[in-house]
């Protein structure tokens, strides 16, 4: 069955990770595209992981709060790094994914978690797993209530037309209504290797790829902006699938 978007034009944006300038450029590209090709039912969907590793997590959240206030046609999804922030705020001692595999039992402030960069953007310098308790209260005080509510209000997934938008992926062996939050924001395998027709095309971030990967049953759009690559924006409109770049529209062919 052909893909469709229920008459919408959808702009889906991958993992931002504190890269404010990349975000602003993508937003500028979207505004320019809508000026060139107006559409009455445009929707912007951010796929989560707004913070960590990059230099300006606070600036990214300020930007997205302002965009959300200015538009009723913007959806912002919950990512695993966004969950890490809420987990740390509640209990500084909890590892980033206490129920996950051993590799995820590190602390958010470990360099792999990237939380220290987020704290720095809020004015709390020198954070590390070793002083996680000492800097905790300073971070709680520095985090504006509007930012806390932003993270708490993030959506777990969006279903629109024949597409499902989610941060991490889904468990291919479970129905959509049976997916856990852990599935939706942390999933890699067996989802990435699955050729299953899920009944919808899953658009996701979370797992970095060098270029947007269109596998038919899923489209991966985290192209590693925080690792020096670029922030991707996928456009879906009726059956069309394309990429919005600084040089205009590019095809998004299936692999």
Number of C-alpha atoms within 10 A of each C-alpha: 6 7 17 18 17 13 14 17 21 22 22 24 26 30 30 30 29 26 25 22 14 19 25 13 14 20 17 13 19 20 13 13 15 14 10 9 8 12 13 9 11 16 18 21 21 26 32 30 27 30 30 31 22 21 18 22 26 23 17 23 20 14 14 18 16 11 14 14 9 10 11 10 13 17 18 27 22 25 28 21 25 21 20 24 22 14 17 22 17 12 13 21 15 16 21 23 20 12 10 12 8 9 8 15 14 17 24 27 26 17 15 13 18 20 26 23 27 25 28 18 20 20 14 16 15 12 21 20 19 11 12 20 15 13 18 20 12 15 20 16 10 14 15 13 10 12 15 15 11 17 20 13 12 18 16 18 23 16 13 15 16 17 21 20 26 28 33 30 29 29 22 19 13 12 10 15 6 11 15 14 17 16 20 23 28 20 19 16 13 13 17 17 9 15 13 12 11 18 12 19 20 24 24 28 31 26 18 16 14 12 15 22 17 18 16 16 17 25 21 25 29 29 25 22 21 19 12 9 14 21 23 27 27 25 22 22 18 16 10 14 17 16 20 21 17 12 7 11 14 14 12 19 13 13 9
